[in-house]
Amino acid sequence: MWAAFWIAWTAMFAVAEGIALANRRDGDTLSENFRRLFHTRTSRVGRAIFAVGWFGFSGWFALHILTETM
């Protein structure tokens, strides 16, 4: 059941991101929205918050998958 949910979620994301990439409008891809949310082009604090969050999540997720804990 849950595997089907995650597959469907991933497929919906891939379709939405694919459409956003194909239409070439500004502000509709995931990357553009993250840049706007964290003000990565204009704010060192925003860049730092994003970087800490991204590396923190990536590190946790890697440990979570590899050690099957947390």
C-alpha positions, 0 to 999 in steps of 0.5 A: 500500500505505502509503496504505491503511494510513494511511487504515485507521489514520485510520478506526480512530482516528475510530471509537475517538474517536467511540465515546469521545465518544458514551459520555461516560465519563471518561478514554477520549478522546485529549484526556483521556488526554493531559491525564492523561499530562502532568498538564496540570491540576495541573502547570506542568511538564507543561503546558510539556512538552506545549506544547513537544512539541506546537508542536515537532511541529506546526512540524516537520510543517508544514515537512516537508509544505511543503518536502518535507524532513527 
